[in-house]
């Protein structure tokens, strides 16, 4: 073996110096640990603080007005101190459901296409592009909705255009990256031996996919859809721009609606007193809904299929 | 026992088969006859191409990008690489058991019924009948008849592997390819699979790849020894193990490679 002239020979340091070095290294190690611990903790702490803050502002209001009349009354008139968010709950549910009806099948189909029917090299180009969709600001989606989608609906389907349907479509597109990228990961995590086994029994590619691979990846796919629901429930800006914001229970997909998030964002700027507290209480409701959805997603991901 | 080398028409004929992974040649001018109702073993050191050869017989190599095959493989005198060959039909006729048991994450029943569902059969009675017959043939019926709806992945390894055999028998293949079917199993489970193979030989044609030379000696009628993509010797198992014609076969069997 030849000694390369570029590699300096390790200096023979005396014992004392070596111990000193060890102490320094040990201290640095400890220090790094605490710094990272603090950073990690600050993320958790901010979640906790946010939760505490909205609970502190919102819960007294709910107690005062009564949970039932707050959630189930249809009249929202802050000037007359009427605070019923039922129409907005319904609107949020419908918009989310609509977004899922559009986003989930498209997203899952996209994930199947990317993982099963496209060469790896092409998938490596397409998948990052889809993930870039997640980086487009929601106001830009809203802008597209206002300029393109709403006039389209108005001209071809009727109604004001700014509607439940428009909100659902925009949200359906916005959640695509979430559904596609998590479903793709879930499908890719399915052992290749399942595909081989199915093909070796004479199944076609599509039979193998829907009879075996999708079943094996089911929990991950469900998790992706639940996470997407969380995003759809919480999305604000795009919905404000395209959904029309009328506080009333929709009777068709073409009616304008106001979601819970839109309600907070629209009125927070000028709300005071009881009105302001009512908006915080709306936030509590949203917070609880999103927490439930996230917990469901985590539970679904943990669940092993077939075991 | 009849002389295994007395030839009826062979079930599969491999003629001058070359296979390339990109520029690497994994099989070199391989010739082989697979006899009906015989167990043919492929032995040889790791990387000699025996699994690759096995996977040529039901075109599983098609899944690997960049594979090129020349030469021919005949199943009952029809070329399986011909343009008129339906690969799905081929794989129903030439089934495969893999190295690691790979039951699907479904119930025992759905695993066995998979091949029939793929073929479009959905009648409950018929499925039930085939499930029972196949599990019986793989010696699993007694153990599993009360657990048909439990998940297949909860079974012990050797039952999983026999379930894979049962799943295959349900589609009534003509040839069964086994790619080191016992390498994930303990000796007792291995014995069970071997006994099963000997029984299946009555009705099926079996080709097995194995690392275990004793296993090849115990169960196979014919053996082919491969080295670096060449079929260096092929003949009745007795001859290969007691009186090999090729010096390299002798060296492999006596443990000088591998």
Interface residues (C-beta under 8 A of the other chain):
Chain A: X119 X191 X193 X194 X195 X196 X197 X198 X199 X200 X201 X202 X203 X204 X207 X211 X212 X215 X216 X305 X306 X307
Chain B: X58 X60 X63 X65 X88 X89 X90 X91 X92 X95 X96 X98 X100 X102 X103 X104 X105 X106 X114 X115 X117 X118 X119 X151 X152 X153 X154 X164 X167 X168 X171
